[in-house]
């Protein structure tokens, strides 16, 4: 079964990128909303092979030389050469890498750049080859759509569009909010129009800061007023995608605070699952809180219905996201079996040509029904696109015909005048 989901992230993007790979591996189609410069699915493996340590997994100066077998230390032991090819993160706080015995320095004069040669451990990497095959299958099947953003406003707008698109899939849709969005920001209409001055020069207001959120006091101290970022989860749950399975994340430094806030988030925002991380162990374990309340459960205090479990990565070499995504998909399938709504063909169709939601259906039949619904919408869009192309071609042909007719009339008139 292929369902549609979307992931967004606003931090380094590693958790979101790995989660995308795991969901795609299990047959999901993904819309990946990601900040420019963050870690990307599949390409992150190349960064790890090259030993890139930047938070955004960007390739640096040393990485490019190492990738194309450039000016690095050669060593018969590829694993040891990989460690030596890079400078430490901070050369001022740590000693430079030592040259291994038997290794020789390579001078720039020894290289000709008429041909590029990839390093052997990159070409022979089984992990990279496996990810390339997975990526090729994803591209062939069209299962991944990547949307990038830079500003908070752009993020909020695209998050709304993605959520509304996911809502068409009803309970088959899954929204996985791995984003580490800032709680505060400066709205665009309050940003400084010009460069922020280091002191008050007595300039006119039009030449100064001219911002509601940024100001200088009499001691030339800068004051910044931040506004709270709009809360999108309540809008997603109530307006944008009320039928989708919604998973949010929380990060704290104390486990007890994390668990309490996760329960409060489920009660306040009505999300189906909250995945909690403690900063020091976020790559090794997570705590999942889920609300088990239902229509039949007539319990006054829904806070007591929240169950929290701890998940750890299966092995030292694995990623926590593998275990995490497996659990999320299991709960998502349970949600589909209990909440999938299908159309009743005994009722009148709506304005969009589809029947209103009136009945419940579970399991494979629900997936097949939803796939039929999505395919019908796809056919509708294709028909509309085809009609548009026919209309455009007709207008183009008509334009050419009119042009040729006017040319003929003009040419005939000129010839008659020349004969006279």
N, C-alpha and C positions, 0 to 999 in steps of 0.2 A: 504494500500500500504506500502510495506517495502522497504525503500531505505537504502543505505549504506553511512555512514558518518564517520568522525573521529575527535576526540578531542585531543588536546595536551595541557599540562600545565607545567609550569616550576616554579611556586610559591608554595603556600601551597596546591593548587589543589582543594580547596573547590568549587569554581565556576565551574570548569571542572567536578568534581564528581557529583554535583547536576544536571548539564546540561545533563550529560550522563543518569542519572535516568529519567529526563524529556523526552529526546528523545526516550529512550527505552519504556517508558510508552505510547508513541504515535506511536509505531510500527516500529521505525527506528532500523536498525542494526548498531552497533557502533564499531569502532576501537579506543580504548582509549590509547593514547600515554601519559605516565605519568612518572614523575621523581620518583625514588625510595624514599619511606618515605613520599610521599604526601598523601592527603586524598583520600580514595577509595570510589567508589559508594556503597551505602547500608551499608557498615561497618561504615561509618561516623555516622550513627544514634546511634550505640552502644557507640561511643566515646562521643556523646552529652549527652546520658543518664547518662554516668559515670562522666560527668562534666569535661572532658579533655579540657584543655585550650591551649595546645601546638599548634603551628602553623601547624604542620604536623599531628595533631590528633593522635599522638602516645600514647599508653597506658603507663602510668608511674607506679611508685611504689605503690602509693596510689590507683590507679585505679584497679590494680589486686586484692588487698585486698577487695575493695568494691564490685567488680564483684562477687567474690566467698564468700561473706558474711563473710569476715575475720575480721581483727582487726580494727573495726570502732565502732562508737557510735551507739547503737541500740536505735530506737525511734519508737513509735507507728505511728507517722506521717511520712510516707515515704518521702514526699516532703521535710520536714524539715531535715530529716536524710540525704537526698541527698546533701543538702547544707552544712551540718556539716561534711560530710565524707572526705572533701578535705581541704587541707591547701591552703592558698591564694597563688597567683602567686609569690609574694615576701614577705616572712615572716619578712624581716628586715624593710619593709616599711609599714606594716599593722599588726594589732593585730590578734592573732590566733582566730579561731572560738570558741565561747562560748558554754559550755555544757548546753543543754536544761534541764529544770526541768523534773525530772522523768527519765532521761536517765542515764544509768549506763555504766561505763567503762568495756570493755571486755579485760581480760588479755589473753596473749598468752597461758597460761597454761590451760585455759578453753576449748581450741580447740584441737580436734584430726583431723588429716589430712588424715584419712583413706577413707573419702568420701568428695566430693566437692559439696557444696550447693550454687546454684545461688541465689542472692537476689530476694525477691519477686517482687520488682518494675521492675526488669529486665525481669523476667518471665512473668509478667502481663502487660508489655508495649504493648499497642495496635499499636503504631507506629512501634515498632520493629517487631511485628508479621506481619504487613502489608508489611514492607520492605522485610522480609524473604520470603513471598509469591511471591512478585514481582521478587525477585532474583531467586527463584526456577523456575519461568516461563521463565526468561531470559536464565538461564542455560539449561533448557529443549529445548528451541527453538534455542539455539546457536547464540544468537543475540549480544554477547559482546566478543570482543577480546582485552585483555589488553597487551600492550607492555611497558616495563619499560626501562628507561635509567638512566645513572649517569652523563656522561660528555657531554659537548657541542657538541663535534664531534659525539658522539653516537646519540644525539638528532637530529642533522642535517641529518645524514645518514638515520635514521629510519623515519624521517619526509618525506624525498624523497621517500622512499619505500612505505609508506602509501599513499602518494599523487598519485603515479603512479597506485596503486591498486584501488584507488577511481575513477580514470579517466575512468576505464572500465565501470563505471555506467553512464558516460556522465552527463547530467544535473540532473539525479536523485541523484548524489553524492553531499554531502554537507561537506565542510571543515570548522570547527569551531575552530578558533585559539585563545583559551583563554590564551595562554602562556604569561608569563611575563619574556621573555628571556632577559638576560643581553645584553646591547649594545656593551660591550667590553669583551674580554677574552684573555688568553694567549694560542696561538696555541701549540699543543702537541710537535711539533719539536723545540719550543723555551722555553719549560719548563726546570727548573733546574734539572740536572741529579742527584745531590746529595743534602744533607741537606744544607739549606742556612746558612752560617756562620754569627755569630753576629759581626765579625770584620775581617779585613784582617790579616791572620796569616802568610802570605808569602808562602802559599802552592802552589804547581804546579797547572796548570790550570785544569788538570784532577781530582784533589782532591777538587777543589773549586766549585763555583756555576756553572760555565760552562753553562751559559744561555744567549741567545741574548736579552731576555726581562727583566732580573733581574741582577742588579749590585749594588756594594757598592762604594760610593765615598770616598774621603780621610778622611772625618769626620765620616765614618762608617754609613752613612745614606743610607737606602735602596731605590733604584730607580726601579720602575716597569713600563715597557712599555707595554701597552695593545693594542691589535689589534681589529679593529671592527669586530663584528660577521657578517658573510655573510648574506645578506638579502635574505630570502627564499621566501617571498611572490611574488616578480616578477617572480621567477623561477616556482613557483606553478601555477601562472596565465598563463604563456607563454609556459612552457614546460611540467611540471609534470602532471597537471590536468587542462588544459585550459577549459574543458567543465563543470567542477563542479561549484557549487554555493559556493563562498568563502566569509567567514565572519571573519574579524579581530577585535582586541580589542585595545583600547588606554586608558592609565591612566595618568591623569594630576592633578594638584592641583588647577587650575584655569579654570572655565567653558568656558570663552571666548577663551582661548588658546586651550582648548580641541576641541571645535567646529571647529575652524579654521584648526587645524591639521588633524581632521577627514576628512574635505573636501579635503585638500591637499593629504591625503592618498588615497582617492578614485580616484582622478585625476592622481596621480603619479603611483600607483600600480594596478589600474583598478580592485579593489575588488568590490564586489557587495554590501557589507554592512560593516560599521564600527560602533562598539558599544563602546561608550565612557563612562568612569567612572571618577568621581571626587573623590579623595582619601577619603575625609571626609564623602561622602554619597554613596560610592560604593555598600553598601549592601541594600540601600533603593531605589535608582533610577539610571537610565542610560539614555544616549542620543544616539539615533540611527540615523545615517546618511546613506542615500541610494541614489545612482545615478539612475535617471529616464531617462537617455538618451537612445535612441534606434536608429535603422538604419534609421527610417523615420524622426527622429528629426534632421534636418539639422541646428544645432545650433553651432555657432563658439565657444562659451565659455561654455564648459561642466561644469565648476565650478558652474554656475548658476542653473544647473539642480539638484543639491544635495538638498534633503529635509531632515530636521532634526526634529525628534519628541522626546518627553520625555516620558519615561515609568517608572512607580512606581509600587511597589509590591501591590497586590490586598488587602492585609490585614496585620495587625501587626504580625499575626502568620505564614504568608506564606513567601516564599522565592522569591526574585526578579527574580530568574532564571525561575520560572514557567511562569510569564508573558513574560519574554524575549524570551524563547524558543517558546512559542505560536506565538509570532509575527514573529520570524525567519521562522518558518514552513509555516506560511501563505505566506510570501514573497517567500519562496522556491517553493511552489506550483505554484505561479504566474510565477516564472522563468521557471519551468518545462513546463507549458502550452505554453510558447512562444519560448522556446529554445530547446525543445527535438528534436533530430535528429535521424531518423531511417534509416534502410538499404533499399536499392532498390534492389528487386530481379530480375530486368531487367538487372542488370549489372553483370560483372564477379566477382566472389568471390576473396578476397585477399589471401595472403599467409597463413593467419591463418584460412582460411576456412569460414570467415564471409564476408558479402557483405559490400562495402564501404558506407559511410554516404552520402546520397544524398537528403533526403526528411525530411519534418517537420511533427510531429504528436503531439497531445496534449491530456491531460487528462488521463482517465483510460486506454485507448488503448495504450498510450505511456508506462504506467507502466507495462501493461501486456506484451508488446513487449520486454521491457528491462528485465523483469523477465524471459521471454523465452530465451533471449540471455545469461543471467547469468546461467540459468539452463543448457543450452547447453555447456557452458564452463565448468561447474561443471562435466557434463557427460564425456566430453573429458578428464578432469583430472582423473576421476575415471577409465576410460578405460585405460589410460596410466599407472596408478598405478596398475591396474589388470594385464596388460601385463608385467609390471616389476616384480610383484610377481610371475607370471608364469615362467618368465625367471629365476628368482633367485631360485625357487623351482626345476626347471629342472636342473640347474647347480648343485644344492645340491644333487639331486638324482643321477645325473651322477657321481658326486664325490664319493658318497657312493658306487655306483656300481663298479666304477674303483677300489676303495679301497678293496671291497670284492673280486673282480677278482684277484687283485695282492696278496691278502692274500691267496686265494685258490691256485694260482700258486706256491707261496712260500712254503705253507704247503705241497703240493703234491711233490715238489722237495725235501724237507727235508725228507719226508716219504720214497721216492725212495732211497735216499742215506742211510737212516738207514737200509733198507732191504738189501742193498748191503753189 
